[in-house]
Amino acid sequence: MAQAALRIADDEIDTSIVRRLMARPLHVVPAPVPVSEEPAPVQARPDQTNAEVSRLRAEIQVMKAVLGAERRETERLRDCLTRMEVPETLTPEARIVRDRWAALVDMILDGPR
């Protein structure tokens, strides 16, 4: 699903959010402190950083939930298709009812409109 979204033209969908949602789990590791004479650049406040990390983690959890639901639905559909491909044995009475319904549908479809 995510790969298909990336194939869509950029004007139709914002692919940056898809790329972020496809990211692996985040691990916050403190950056090494550079040893130099220059003053360190002003960094974002820790509460802003924590809020951003929390938001990204929430987005990843949502994407994982969506992908999990998609996998379960795909598996359910595969099971349904497998059951449909296996010929089932019908009783003679069930065959008669099925044939009557098929004849009725054919009559309705082929009848005058």
N, C-alpha and C positions, 0 to 999 in steps of 0.2 A: 504494500500500500504506500509506504513512504517512498520507495524507489519510483513508483508510478507518479507520485506527486512531484518528484524532482524532475521527471521528464516533461512535465507540463511547462509551457512557456512562462517566463518570469512575469509577464504582464497579467497572467491569469491567477497566479497564486504566489504568495510570499514564501519563497523556498527557504529563507533564513530560519523560520520557525521550525520547518520540517527538519532541517539539518541539526538544529539544537535538540529537537525531540529524539533524534536518532542517536544522540551522544551516549556514551557509556556513563555509568555512575560516576559522580564527581567525588573526588577525594581532595579535601582541603589540606594542603601542605604549606606551612609557612615558607615564604620565599627567603632565600639566603640574603643576609644583609651584606650589601657591597661595602668593602673597606676602601674608602677613598676620602679625599680631602673635601670634595664637593658636598654641599648640603643635599640631603635626600629630597626627591620630589614629593610634593604633597600627595598623599594617598587618600583613597576614599575612607570614610569613617568605618570602623568595624561593624557598626549596626547596619550600615548600607550594604556592606559586603555580605554579611550574614543573611540579610533579607533577599539579596540577589541569589545567593546559593540556595536558600530555601525555595525560592520561586522556581529556579531551574530544576531542583530535585522534584518538586511537585509536577512540573511539566513532564519530566521523564517518567514519573509514576503513572501519569495519565496515559502517556504513549504506550507504556508497557501493558497497561490494562486494556487499551484498545487493541493492541496486537494480540494479547491473550484471548480476548473475545473473538477476534477474527479467526484465530487458529481453531478455537472450539467450534465456531460456526462452520468453518471449512470441513472439519472432521465430521460434524453432524451431517453435512450435505453429502460427503463421501459415503457415509454409512447408508444414507437414504438411497443414493444411486446404486450402491452394491445390492441393497435389498430389492430394488426394482429390476436389476439385471438377472437375478436368480428367478427362474421360472417357478411359480408356485402352483401347487396342485389344487385345482378347483373341483368341488363336488359337481355332479351333473346338474343339480338344482341351481348352483351358483353360476354355472356356464349359461344356463337358460335365461336367468335374470340378466346377466351381462349382455347376452345376445339381444334380448328385448330392448334394453336401454340403447345399445348400439344402433339397432334398427330405428328406434324412435329418434335418435339424434340425426341419423342419416335422412330420415323423412323430413325433419324440421329444416335441415340445411339445404336439402334439394327441393323443397316445396316452393310454391310461388310466393312472391313477396309483395 
